[in-house]
Amino acid sequence: MTNAKDIVIVDYGMGNLRSVVNAFEHLGCRTVIARRGEELDQGDAIVLPGVGAFGEAMRVLHERDLIGPLNRAVIERGRPILGICLGMQVMAESSDELGEHRGLAWLSGRVRRMSGGRVHRLPHVGWNALMVTREAPLFTGLDGERVFYFNHSYSLDCDAGHVLATTEYGETVVAAVRAGNIFGLQFHPERSQQGGLALLGNFLDYAGHC
Amino acid sequence: MLRTRLIACLVLRDGLIVQSVGFRRYLPIGKPRIAVEFLNRWGIDEIVLLDITATVQGRNPNTEAIAEAAGSCFVPMTVGGGIQDVADVEAVMRSGADKFCTNSRALREPAFITEAAAVYGQQSVVVSIDVRRRQDGGYEVVADGGNRRTGLDPAAWAREAVARGAGEVLLNSVDRDGSKLGYDLELVRLVSDAVDVPVIALGGVGRFRDLVDGVREGGATAVAAANIFHYTEHSVILAKAVMRDAGINVRVPAAARYEGRPFDQRGRLLAHWQDEAQGPAQDMAVASA
């Protein structure tokens, strides 16, 4: 298990920051809570957590002047970043959640409301199985059932080249993506017990070799 | 395929986890952190932490107890009790909650649901509904820890809460709370059929078989219980084994798998084994109810 990494966790007022901090600290990391652009450079990797609404998330990222610094760190300097749930969705070009919003456009794709219904009730809440479409360092050692906790009503439609794993919920839902140094998860590894912690540990291992 | 969630409801009173009987009597269990650690180890899918002191005494949420519980929790945690405004929601989320639960506050001012959902997203807002059966046989939503009648019909209030932005409904039968009589299945069905968001059944589980009935007969999306998890060692594992034997798709973490083992009528595991050292096969209830 990797430890002693410095992980920058972006605080843009969106949801369960503490859960993410707890998980990384459990893995032996030192966490830096970044509210300003210059704080993004203080660690080995960046985590963009997020529970909330897309438009509000982008508004706060703008308001805190985080978008320019995020682009410099992730796109120009190639720093490893992991987006979780809404933190992955804001990496897309746009979303139609409560109006039309532009995202960070790191991934070619858009976020849209899932179809849902009486059987597949929305939000899609609970533990669901991954179908891994492309093996990646994130899944190392995760044998057997890869079941993780999801909680969302919107999902990412993106370039198939980004997709690492999907899940099924009345439709095929993109569950994990990668574009070079950029990783995104629709589910919550910080709340997915041992499997989730193992996956975060794999991200740390990857970040350690960059 | 989505697994059916088994949720443990921890009732917090004066900073301690307690058993609640009919919203009237309370028996102490212990510190939040210890209860959370056990439930995690046994493979619970989610934890709901309800601070009843905050509700009844109109206090702000106990962020210290929430942080203590959240620190050892690696499954989603929903926190309720005493949430009066968006600042309380923020305090609860900052302490380690993933979702929050509102009950009396939402009843007093339903627009609060919309206000909170706009910031934290619909998927973070759980509206908790406490229901009593009226003497004429109908159902009525009650507020303030079961003390105040509202005149509201549970299905109608659930529909309104969802229209205003609730992402899940936590449905609790006050009459069944602590009764061990099983869920009020008619009530669960009534509300499950009224909305398109997940409905969590709570109140009355006395045998693990009640969890199966909540899903099958009540139509609940997820099943929650409080006291039963405190009675037995490995209770979560046993509960899931019963659900799995009934054909419900539950998540069973690799740590302990009990499928194929027999249970007695009280839901106790009968450990049947042939041990060379101990001689002949024997049946033994390893978990007493």
HADDOCK unambig.tbl for C-alpha pairs under 7 A between the chains (distance, minus, plus):
assign (segid A and resid 14 and name CA) (segid B and resid 120 and name CA) 6.83 0.50 0.50
assign (segid A and resid 15 and name CA) (segid B and resid 93 and name CA) 6.10 0.50 0.50
assign (segid A and resid 15 and name CA) (segid B and resid 98 and name CA) 6.93 0.50 0.50
assign (segid A and resid 15 and name CA) (segid B and resid 120 and name CA) 6.22 0.50 0.50
assign (segid A and resid 16 and name CA) (segid B and resid 93 and name CA) 5.70 0.50 0.50
assign (segid A and resid 16 and name CA) (segid B and resid 94 and name CA) 6.69 0.50 0.50
assign (segid A and resid 16 and name CA) (segid B and resid 96 and name CA) 6.31 0.50 0.50
assign (segid A and resid 16 and name CA) (segid B and resid 97 and name CA) 6.35 0.50 0.50
assign (segid A and resid 16 and name CA) (segid B and resid 98 and name CA) 5.15 0.50 0.50
assign (segid A and resid 17 and name CA) (segid B and resid 94 and name CA) 6.70 0.50 0.50
assign (segid A and resid 18 and name CA) (segid B and resid 94 and name CA) 5.78 0.50 0.50
assign (segid A and resid 18 and name CA) (segid B and resid 95 and name CA) 6.32 0.50 0.50
assign (segid A and resid 18 and name CA) (segid B and resid 96 and name CA) 4.74 0.50 0.50
assign (segid A and resid 19 and name CA) (segid B and resid 96 and name CA) 5.23 0.50 0.50
assign (segid A and resid 22 and name CA) (segid B and resid 71 and name CA) 6.09 0.50 0.50
assign (segid A and resid 51 and name CA) (segid B and resid 120 and name CA) 6.32 0.50 0.50
assign (segid A and resid 51 and name CA) (segid B and resid 121 and name CA) 6.83 0.50 0.50
assign (segid A and resid 52 and name CA) (segid B and resid 119 and name CA) 6.15 0.50 0.50
assign (segid A and resid 52 and name CA) (segid B and resid 120 and name CA) 4.10 0.50 0.50
assign (segid A and resid 52 and name CA) (segid B and resid 121 and name CA) 4.04 0.50 0.50
assign (segid A and resid 53 and name CA) (segid B and resid 118 and name CA) 6.76 0.50 0.50
assign (segid A and resid 53 and name CA) (segid B and resid 119 and name CA) 6.49 0.50 0.50
assign (segid A and resid 53 and name CA) (segid B and resid 120 and name CA) 6.40 0.50 0.50
assign (segid A and resid 53 and name CA) (segid B and resid 121 and name CA) 4.92 0.50 0.50
assign (segid A and resid 56 and name CA) (segid B and resid 119 and name CA) 6.76 0.50 0.50
assign (segid A and resid 117 and name CA) (segid B and resid 196 and name CA) 6.27 0.50 0.50
assign (segid A and resid 118 and name CA) (segid B and resid 196 and name CA) 5.15 0.50 0.50
assign (segid A and resid 121 and name CA) (segid B and resid 196 and name CA) 5.42 0.50 0.50
assign (segid A and resid 121 and name CA) (segid B and resid 197 and name CA) 5.10 0.50 0.50
assign (segid A and resid 121 and name CA) (segid B and resid 198 and name CA) 5.98 0.50 0.50
assign (segid A and resid 122 and name CA) (segid B and resid 196 and name CA) 6.92 0.50 0.50
assign (segid A and resid 122 and name CA) (segid B and resid 197 and name CA) 5.34 0.50 0.50
assign (segid A and resid 123 and name CA) (segid B and resid 123 and name CA) 5.96 0.50 0.50
assign (segid A and resid 123 and name CA) (segid B and resid 167 and name CA) 6.25 0.50 0.50
assign (segid A and resid 123 and name CA) (segid B and resid 197 and name CA) 6.53 0.50 0.50
assign (segid A and resid 126 and name CA) (segid B and resid 2 and name CA) 6.62 0.50 0.50
assign (segid A and resid 126 and name CA) (segid B and resid 3 and name CA) 6.74 0.50 0.50
assign (segid A and resid 126 and name CA) (segid B and resid 5 and name CA) 6.44 0.50 0.50
assign (segid A and resid 127 and name CA) (segid B and resid 2 and name CA) 5.85 0.50 0.50
assign (segid A and resid 127 and name CA) (segid B and resid 3 and name CA) 5.53 0.50 0.50
assign (segid A and resid 128 and name CA) (segid B and resid 1 and name CA) 5.81 0.50 0.50
assign (segid A and resid 128 and name CA) (segid B and resid 2 and name CA) 4.56 0.50 0.50
assign (segid A and resid 128 and name CA) (segid B and resid 3 and name CA) 6.10 0.50 0.50
assign (segid A and resid 129 and name CA) (segid B and resid 1 and name CA) 6.38 0.50 0.50
assign (segid A and resid 151 and name CA) (segid B and resid 123 and name CA) 6.33 0.50 0.50
assign (segid A and resid 152 and name CA) (segid B and resid 123 and name CA) 6.06 0.50 0.50
assign (segid A and resid 168 and name CA) (segid B and resid 1 and name CA) 5.87 0.50 0.50
assign (segid A and resid 169 and name CA) (segid B and resid 1 and name CA) 6.51 0.50 0.50
assign (segid A and resid 169 and name CA) (segid B and resid 2 and name CA) 6.93 0.50 0.50
assign (segid A and resid 190 and name CA) (segid B and resid 74 and name CA) 6.46 0.50 0.50
assign (segid A and resid 191 and name CA) (segid B and resid 74 and name CA) 4.65 0.50 0.50
assign (segid A and resid 191 and name CA) (segid B and resid 75 and name CA) 4.21 0.50 0.50
assign (segid A and resid 191 and name CA) (segid B and resid 76 and name CA) 5.28 0.50 0.50
assign (segid A and resid 192 and name CA) (segid B and resid 74 and name CA) 6.22 0.50 0.50
assign (segid A and resid 192 and name CA) (segid B and resid 75 and name CA) 5.63 0.50 0.50
assign (segid A and resid 193 and name CA) (segid B and resid 74 and name CA) 4.91 0.50 0.50
assign (segid A and resid 193 and name CA) (segid B and resid 75 and name CA) 5.92 0.50 0.50
